Amino acid sequence: MNSRPLAGAVGEHLSPALSSAARFSPDLQLVLWLGAAPMLAACWLPWVLLRPNRLAAGEFLRLPPLDIGLGLLAALATALAGRFLPRAVPLLASFALSLGAWWLGSRSGAAVQGQAEFARASVSSGVWLWLLGAAMTVYGAGLVGRRLGGAQPYLAWLWLPAVVLMALIGHFASWSVVAEYRVQHDRFFQELGRHLYLILVALGLATLIGAPLAVWASRNARVSGVVLGVAGGVQTVPSLALLGLLIAPLSALANAVPALRAVGVSGIGVAPALTAMTLYALLPVLRNGVVALRGVLPGVLDAARGMGMTDNQRFWRVQLPLALPVWLSGIRQAAVMLVGVASVAQLIGAGGLGYFIFSGLQSGAADLILLGALPAALLAIVLDILLRGLETLLGRRLGRA
């Protein structure tokens, strides 16, 4: 029997997989291993801290041996797949992240079973390390999926519906942060609404003020230096210090003009918070606006002038549409930054998710801190994704135009 045709057939069958693996640089494989390393360490670390109540000391609980074996297998399989089976990386990474979420709910539930109503099952170092490593492998899986093309990039997001389904069926009900949410349910949505209000109003004010200033600065180098210098100087002032500095002048202004006090302007509360947040958001709006408007090719503007367009027509029909995607990038940066600044605004009575963060700091309740910090982080991620998608959409439309 001639073995050469058989060898050739096997070679042709394996060559796509081998060439696919060869296309991935060592950097991508390094990302997967960097994600697998904390996952491997997490298997041996405490997973849950069981406490009789919110503030008391507790007992650290680890994963059972069967779960440890499954975790080690999942971490190693995800990392090794980057070298030997790239098409499996997105699925394995999604499985690893979903597995961590499943353990979070199941181990918390097992810990509080049979305990008093006030018992709390908080996550420990193993959970955070596993989720950090799994998130890194998901990032690497996204890079692998984009290189493979097809449906592969979407497979790296399969963990999201899995986690959402777990949340909907109440799988995380025993986690201490969810227990705090049940206690603070009404207050949570009130402070979340206030947080969103502060962000959106400050972002709108920064855009209304920064847009005309950016247009002016893009046409005048001296104005550009002054405007960007002042906005950059504001950024160097810590947010807490800026909030404190605004108390005295706004109090004096409210006392001098009773009509302002009647509409809510005072030294504490929403007014100084919005003022500080607007000032902080000006720099990315101004800087990206100036760069975007100056980045439009002169030849494009000359062509528009040659078509008989006036200066206003060239700005509204040519320069602004071309500059808008880059300008939106600055607005996106400002929005993400404002999520954090809005949390600090609670210190002057403006409300927001910072209420839970600072209440937790004052009482030493880590779960209460997480009740404010985790939604704030998720809010920043959602805003970034939405505004980044808007940038991409505008870029594609302009590219087709």
N, C-alpha and C positions, 0 to 999 in steps of 0.2 A: 504494500500500500504506500502510495507516495504521500509523504508527510508535508511536502512543500505547499500544496493547495490548502491543506488544513491550517498550517501555520499562517498562511496569508489571510485566510478567512478570519482566524482569531485576531490577527494583527489589525485587520480592517475594523473588526468589531470593537477592539479596545482603543484604537487610536483616537476617536473623538473624546473619550473620557480622559486619556492621558494628555492629549493636547489641551483639553479644557483645564486640567490641573496645572499644566505647565504655564498657562497664561497668567496665573495668579502669582504676584510677586511675593517674596518673603515677608514684605510688610503686612500684607493681608493675613498671612498665617500667624504673624506675630501678634496682631490684634486679637485673633481668636485664642491664642495661648495666654495673652494677658488677661482675657476675660475668664479663661478656664482656671487660672491660678487662684483668684479669690473664691471661686466656686468650690474648688478642691479644699481650700482652707475652711470654708464655711461648714463643710460636712462634720468637722471635728469640734466646732465651737458651739457654745450655748445658743439655742434657737429661741427659747421663750423664757421670760422672767415672770414667774407666778408670784403675785403679791396678794395679801389678804384685803388690801384696799389701795386707794390711789397713791398714798404717801408712804406706806410702810415698806420696810425692806422685804425682799422676797427670795425665792429659790430659783436658780437657773436650771433649765431643763434642756436636754440635748435630743437630737434626732435618734429614733430607734435604729438598731443595726441594719434592718432591711432598707430603710430610707437612706442611710449612709451609703450602702452599696449602690443603690439606684442613683444617688447623686454623683458618686465618683464615676459611674459608668456614663451618665449624661454629660458631665464636664469633659471627660476624656474623648468621648465620641464626637462632641462638637468641635473640639480642637483638632483632632486627627482627620476629621472629614475635610478640613480645609486643604489638606495635602493629598488625600487619597480619593475622596468622593465629594467634590465641591457642590454638586447639585443637591446634596442632602443637608448642606450647612444651614440654609434658611429654616427648614423644618426642624432641625435639631436645636437651633438657637431659640426658636419660638417655643419648643417643648421645654427647654431649660427654664425660660422665664415663667412659663405657665406652671411648671412644677414648683418653682419657688413660691408663687402665689398660692398654689394649692396647699403646700406645707404650712404657709402662714396661717391659713384658715383652719386646717385640720389640727395642727399642733396647738393652736390657741384654744380651740374647742375642747380638745382632750385635756388640756391643762386645767380649765375651769370646771370640768365636769365633776359634780359632787361638791363643789366649793360653795361658799356663801355668796349672796347676791352682790356684795361689794367687792368680791375678788376681781383682780385685774390680771390679764395675760398680755404682757407687753412684749414686743419683739426685742430680740437681743442681737448681738454682733453677727451671729451667723446669718440671720435674715438679710441684714444690710449688705454683707459681703456677697452673699449669693445673688441678690438682686443687682448689685453693682456689676459683678462679673457677667451675669446673664445679659444685662443691658449692653455691655461691651461686645459680647458675642452677637447680639442682634444687630448692633451697628456694623460689625464686620460682615454679618450675613447680608446686610443691605448692600454693602460694597460688592460682595460676591454676586448677589442677585443682579445688580446692574450690569455687571460684566457678562453674565450668562444671558441676560435678556429674557424675553417672553414673560411668563407669569412668575418667574423666580423672585423678583423684588417684592412682590405682594405676599409671598409665603413667609417672609420675615416679619410680617405684621399679624400672623395668625394668633399670636399671643393676646392681642388686644380683644378680639371677641371672646376669647376664652376667659380672660380676667373679668370682662364686663358681665359675662354669664354667671361667673362665680359670685360677683357682687349682687346680681339680681336675685339669685336664689338664697341669699343670706349666708354664704359660706364664710364671710368674714365677721359674722355677728359677734363672735366671742373675742375679737381683737379689741384691746383696750381703747384704741382710738375711736373705734365704732361705738363702743360703750359710752365714751365721753360725748360723742355726737348725739346719741339718743337722749342724753341728759340735757344737752345744750341745743337741741334741734331748732327751736324757734329763734334763739339768739344767733345761731350760726347763719341762717339765711338772711337775717337782718344785717349782720356784719358783712356777709358776702356781697349783698346788694350795695352797702355803703362803699365797700372796697372798689367794686366796679364803677360806681358813680364817680369816685375820686379820680380813678384812672382815666375814664372816658372824657370827663370834663377838663381835666388838666391837659390831656393830649389834644383835645379840640382847641383849647386856648393857645397852647404852644404852636399848633399848626396855623391858627388865625394870625398870631403875632409873627411867627417865624417865616411864613411864606412870603409876605411882601418884603420883609427885611432881607431874605435870601435873594429875591429878585433884584433888589437895590444893590446888595453887596456883590452880586455876580457881575454887575456892570461898572462897579467902582472899586478899585483895589484899596483905596484908603478906607472907605466905609467897611469893606470886607475885613480889614485888619482890626478895626475898632470893634465891630459887632462880634466877630468870632473870638476876639480877645476877652471881651466882657463875658460872653457866654461860657468860655472856657474857665474864666476865673470863678464863676459861680460853681462850676463842677468841682473845683478844688475844696470848697467848703463842705465839711461833713453835713449830712442831712439833718442830724439832730441839732447841730449848732445853728444851721440856717433856720430851722423851726423856732429855736429859742430866740434868735435875733429878730424875728418878725413879730414877736409878741408885743414888745413896747411900741413900735411905730403903728401897728394896726390898732392897738388899744387907744393910742392918742388920736388916731384918725376917727375911730368910732365915737370917741367922746366929743371931738370937734364937729362932727357931722352926724347928728342924731338920725338922719334918714338912713345912713349906712348901718347903724346899729339895728335899725328897725328891720333891715333885710338880712340880718345875721352876721354882719361883719364885726369881729371882735378879736382880741389878742389870742384867744384859744379857740379850738374847734375847726370847722371846715375852712374858713377864710385863710388863715395862715398855711394850712395844709395845701390848699389848691395853689396858693401863691408860690410856695416853695417847689411844689411838683411841677408847676408850669415853667419856672426858671430852670429847673434841672432838665426838662425835656427840650429846652430851646437849642442846646448845642447840637445834638444829632440832627434835628430838623434843619437848622441853619447850615451846618457843615455839608450835609449830603445835598441840600438844595443848591448851594453854591457850586459844589463839585459837579452836580448833574447838569446844571444850566450851562456852566462853562465847558462841559465835556461834549456838547453838541458840535459836530464838525462844522467849521466855518463854511465849507463848500456847500453844505446843505442849506444853510441860511442864505448864502449868495444865490443859490438856485431859486430859492423862494423869492428873493428880491427881484431876480430876473423875470419871474413870472408876474411881477407887478403887485406883489403883496405889500401892504403897509407894515410898519414896525409892529403894530398891535396884532395884525393878522399873522405875521411870522411867529410872534411869541405864542399865541393861542393855538395856532394850527400846526406849527412845526416844532418849535423849541420845547414848549412845555410837554407835549405828548412824548417826545423822545427822551426827555429828562425824567419823566414821571416814575419809571421803574426804579431808578437809582434813588430818587427822592423818597419813594415809599420805603426803601431800605432804612433810611434814617428814621422815619416815623415808626417803623417796626422796632428798631433799637430803643427808641424813646418809650414805646409802650411796654416793652419787657422790663426796662429799667424802672418805670413807674410802679410796677407791681411790688417791687421791694421797698421803694420810698413810701408807698401808701401804708405799708405795714408799720413803719416808724411813726406815722402820723397819729397813731393811737396815743402816743405819749402827751399830745396836746389836746386830747379829747375829740379827735376827728373820727374815731371809730375805725372800722375795717377789721380785717383778719388779724391785725396786730393785737386786737383785744385778747384773743386766746393765747397768743404768743407771750405777751407780757404778763397776763394772769398766771400762766403756767410758770414763768420765771419767778414771779413773786411767791408762789406757793410751792415751788419745787416739783411740780407735776409735769413730767416729760410728755405724757400723753396729751395733755392740754396744749402744750407747745406744738406738738405734731398736728393737732386739729386745726391750728392756724397755718402752720408752715407748709404742710403737704398740699392743701388746696391752693395756696399762693403759688407754689412751684408748678402745679398743674395748670393754673391760670396763665402763668407766664409761657408755658409750653404751647398751650392752645392759641394764645394770641400770636406767638411767633409763627406757628404753622399756618394760621389763617392769613396773616399778612404776607408771609412768604408765598403762599399760594396765589394771592392777589398780584404780587410782583411777577410771578411766573406767567400768570394769565395775561397781564398787560404786555410782558415781553414777547409772548407768542403772537399776540394780535398785532403788535407793531412790526414783528418780523414778517408776518404774512402781508401786512400793508406795504 
